[in-house]
Amino acid sequence: MAHDVHTHVKTQTQYEYSRRKAKNEMQGQVTTFAIMIFLTLIAFTMVHAGFSSLLVTPIILLLAAVQVVLQLYYFMHMSHKGHGTAQFFIFSGALVAFITVLTFVTIIWW
């Protein structure tokens, strides 16, 4: 049944385009990874330096939120086409969770 096998041969232009696209995607992922390592180092440095917990806690939460968005966007491939519905549900859920936490914090503190 070897005669039923179909192979698709790429032209030189298609090959160069796919290599350039893969290279750009890899550069974006490496850059994002470096940014996330840098954000983690900032958080560890702030804790190790002994800053006030009233200063450190919101900054660490902000850095964590930035890292979650970067991971969803680059490493979970949300930047690609065709993920609009998944993006909508993920970010809607995050918005509902944020509003819920904000509501409970407001009720408890005020």
C-alpha positions as CSV (number, residue, x, y, z in Angstrom):
1,M,0.0,0.0,0.0
2,A,3.0,2.3,-0.4
3,H,1.5,3.8,-3.5
4,D,-1.2,5.5,-1.5
5,V,1.3,7.7,0.4
6,H,1.2,11.3,-0.6
7,T,4.1,13.6,0.1
8,H,3.9,17.3,0.0
9,V,7.1,19.0,-1.2
10,K,7.5,22.6,-0.2
11,T,8.9,25.1,-2.7
12,Q,12.0,27.1,-1.7
13,T,9.8,30.2,-0.9
14,Q,7.5,28.2,1.3
15,Y,10.4,26.6,3.1
16,E,12.1,30.0,3.7
17,Y,8.8,31.5,4.9
18,S,8.2,28.7,7.4
19,R,11.8,28.9,8.7
20,R,11.5,32.7,9.1
21,K,8.2,32.3,10.9
22,A,9.5,29.7,13.3
23,K,12.6,31.8,14.0
24,N,10.5,34.8,14.8
25,E,8.2,32.7,17.1
26,M,11.2,31.2,18.9
27,Q,12.8,34.7,19.4
28,G,9.5,35.9,20.9
29,Q,9.4,32.9,23.3
30,V,13.0,33.3,24.4
31,T,12.5,37.0,24.9
32,T,9.3,36.4,26.9
33,F,11.1,33.8,29.0
34,A,13.9,36.2,29.7
35,I,11.4,38.9,30.8
36,M,9.7,36.4,33.1
37,I,13.0,35.4,34.7
38,F,13.8,39.1,35.2
39,L,10.4,39.7,36.9
40,T,11.0,36.7,39.2
41,L,14.5,38.1,40.1
42,I,12.9,41.4,41.0
43,A,10.4,39.7,43.3
44,F,13.1,37.6,45.0
45,T,15.4,40.6,45.4
46,M,12.6,42.7,47.0
47,V,11.9,39.9,49.5
48,H,15.6,39.2,50.2
49,A,16.3,43.0,50.7
50,G,13.8,43.1,53.5
51,F,11.4,45.7,52.1
52,S,8.1,46.2,53.9
53,S,5.5,43.6,53.3
54,L,3.0,46.4,52.5
55,L,5.2,47.3,49.6
56,V,6.3,43.9,48.5
57,T,2.9,42.1,48.4
58,P,1.1,44.3,45.8
59,I,4.2,44.4,43.6
60,I,4.6,40.6,43.7
61,L,0.9,40.3,42.8
62,L,1.3,42.7,39.9
63,L,4.4,40.8,38.7
64,A,2.5,37.5,39.0
65,A,-0.4,38.9,36.9
66,V,2.0,40.1,34.2
67,Q,3.6,36.7,34.1
68,V,0.3,34.9,33.8
69,V,-0.7,37.1,30.8
70,L,2.7,36.5,29.2
71,Q,2.4,32.8,29.7
72,L,-1.1,32.7,28.2
73,Y,-0.2,34.9,25.3
74,Y,3.1,33.4,24.2
75,F,3.5,29.9,25.7
76,M,-0.1,28.8,25.4
77,H,-0.1,30.3,21.8
78,M,-2.9,32.7,22.4
79,S,-1.2,35.1,20.0
80,H,-2.0,32.9,17.1
81,K,-5.1,33.2,15.0
82,G,-8.1,31.1,15.8
83,H,-7.9,31.4,19.6
84,G,-10.4,34.2,20.0
85,T,-13.1,32.2,21.8
86,A,-10.6,30.7,24.2
87,Q,-9.1,34.2,24.9
88,F,-12.6,35.6,25.5
89,F,-13.5,32.9,28.0
90,I,-10.2,33.1,29.8
91,F,-10.1,36.8,30.1
92,S,-13.8,37.0,31.0
93,G,-13.2,34.5,33.8
94,A,-10.2,36.5,35.0
95,L,-12.3,39.6,35.0
96,V,-15.1,37.9,37.0
97,A,-12.6,36.5,39.5
98,F,-11.0,40.0,39.9
99,I,-14.3,41.6,40.5
100,T,-15.3,38.9,43.0
101,V,-12.1,39.3,45.0
102,L,-12.4,43.1,44.9
103,T,-16.0,42.9,46.1
104,F,-15.1,40.6,49.1
105,V,-12.0,42.7,50.0
106,T,-14.2,45.9,49.9
107,I,-16.9,44.3,52.0
108,I,-14.4,43.0,54.6
109,W,-12.3,46.2,54.8
110,W,-15.0,48.8,54.8
